[in-house]
């Protein structure tokens, strides 16, 4: 442990681009992009007089009515304009143009959408709690302990046929809707047989061939699978039922060196990915049977040199000031098998999706400024976070009679998250041993960064000197839905009705153990063993003889089961029954009206182990109406109103501590939360001035009752900042968005080069403003304290929040500009993209320890990004190839989360440089 730790400035974080979809700021770190399937000339940038139909499978969606819309005297199939709701649709061609490797990145191109914190989509500034994700119309469970929604960055673009974002509510969707619903449709029956191979390589100038921290783990880690190294023995799972002490002989049964030894790697490898997909269709008379299969794999590295600080006083004086080198190795494997059968106007599809997302993490953090500092401190962490999602579903879209459409959906989904062997060791640099002997300093051998003038050793100064955490989560989701619509020939009217059922069950467990000697009290091993590196520290010689100064075998190393705050495990469930009625008519020429009401009843519970249950049993009537006035051949106005709800997520209700490995923050649930209700209003003007070219202008307003918001808190002056949850009395959000998409033909310029080329210009801007109301109304207290005359566990909202503050995660301004040079006759595109997102709150500032006033909110500054993407198709011996070149984050924008105090001092919660990323991809299709 006397090795000096030199730090380098490292990290990758990328956003990506699209030449035919609206764009928004992304803060996710996507995997390297599997090269999109090579396109034939018919697949690329089609001429303006043709647009292939978009395949959408969603509740109540009718892709055939009406698909022919008059625009400036010509007809164009345009699902965006045909639907009565405000939607944005990315077809498979649009998704391919983005160059994105995951669907979260592709969706970040839609006006008003941003992607925050690992693939969670924010619609118009509303957090992921206000958005729902569907796969072929069926809900998806989440493998994330902190959320009920699924992170969309685990879905590779290669398995998605289309992505629909609906920003206005209609009663055929679940009632939990605030920002929007995102429906992903997988590919069903391919138009022609195909077999595609692709691969890519990417380099990040802050990671590739730079310094990072790694550990060995298991021999199959590079594939994203553990080889048994991290198997959890029964005595760990059963520890809460016993004395809570794990004796030395069982401590020695745990994996040691392969999960404890943090190593420096000065040449981190490049990122790479590979994908194979294929499909075909078999004609059975007039019917068709189709199959689509896909396998994908990506292996990425990201390293960050992070400044992590905090303060507990009103002046912004630093309490902790760490420099952290964090290296992530992320492996994603995915597979899809889909069967489709089309007969007449009917389609049946069976879809199976499996996604495995593994994050292997090494972390080293050093500080000379920390609470009650007594020298240079070094912490090391080794982690393994494994997420899995499996869904199997069946969809029947039937037209049994003229004017009748029947959709039937059933699905089973399972998500898992396992995090075994989250290890931490804490060392203190000292010039003397614990027995008082001096330690000579060798000068660091030229190493840079923090220098230990002595030797690192574990002591009782940091209790515990080491810890290990085992956590797992399992969630099952069963859903069923039926939608029936009838359109009589005689009158312009469509009547719809439907029933929806879902049953979600979750089990979550987090077992934390602290290392100590058998003397107890968080004691550390004695000299000279306390100078050893972690794997030697847990070797048999030390574990069985941890106090050599007191005599052989005087004490041993043991584990003590420890659950800081709350429960170590909980069960949770949510069962929903819902039904709806809806009518649609265009009896008045040019005016289309869609209105309906949904009845939804939900029973939700969270039962922590050895603690009372939290139960929410509520039902709601949720009306919605949308009017569309087509007042000119190429223009229309839309107006909509809807009432919707938002339920607390399981993790927000569970009194269980959880550490987010990305933000390095602690979260804790609140069993006193209740449902939120939303009133949603929108008005929109749309002008389709040419084929697939448009100008849109929209305004929206939302009033939220009992919104759930994050709030920071300290349990004491010596404790870490934690994040809890509470209901506010109310909040409002309003804003507007404008989008322009224009094609500029270049055939008028001299030369054959310009004969088939055009410029695609896309610009969009979203303004959003939100305010929370924090008055004297009683709100759930994050510390379960009773304040004033409020009920037990409640306190005035004004003591937890700053009145008038914005909602968490909301940027006032989102700006996207794009210029793309495209060839309309074959695949050839060069795209330049500029993104900007203004500051947004990522964590609410905690109350001052005095109980009066607040610390400043933690603000993220996403800033400006500039990317370039080039795609070129070519043919070799009849095979179609696509070459893709990408340059991401050319501005090298920093990630910056900070608090700015009245004194002018700035405290950086997380601050690091994001690298520039350069990638090359090649794919071929047969």
Order of alpha helices (4+ residues) and beta strands (2+ residues): beta-beta-alpha-beta-alpha-alpha-beta-beta-beta-beta-beta-beta-beta-beta-alpha-beta-alpha-alpha-beta-beta-beta-beta-beta-beta-beta-beta-beta-beta-alpha-alpha-beta-beta-beta-beta-beta-alpha-beta-beta-beta-beta-beta-beta-beta-beta-beta-beta-beta-beta-beta-beta-beta-beta-beta-beta-beta
